[in-house]
Amino acid sequence: QVQLVESGGGLVQAGASLRLSCAASGRTFSSYAMGWFRQAPGKEREFVAAISSGGGRTDYADSVKGRFTISRDNAKNTVTLQMNSLKPEDTAVYYCAATVRNYGFRTANYGYWGQGTQVTVSS
């Protein structure tokens, strides 16, 4: 099993940057593909970005492509989401998620979730 704890959220103005981090417990972090999802009030949780277990593959939602970057450090058991050029529509609770077998873009692919961190972008 793996436990996930997100950090780095906050309130920023449009155009600013934020860096979210997800710290994972356990000695098998490098076996997990990781994803970031977000959920705005009244909306379903949606895919943001994913990275394979070794870091060789990354995928992004069209809405964040070119602005967000996902990366991981398997030696430090962390995955990071660098968010640039933030927009008000990026406002949401951001969740880190892990999957051991099912790399993908759906919430159902991921069996482990963090508690979320709030990102608020003002216009």
Salt bridges, closest charged atoms under 4 A:
GLU46 OE2 - ARG38 NE 2.64
ASP59 OD2 - ARG57 NE 2.73
ASP62 OD1 - LYS65 NZ 3.16
ASP90 OD1 - ARG38 NH1 2.92
ASP90 OD2 - ARG67 NH1 2.77
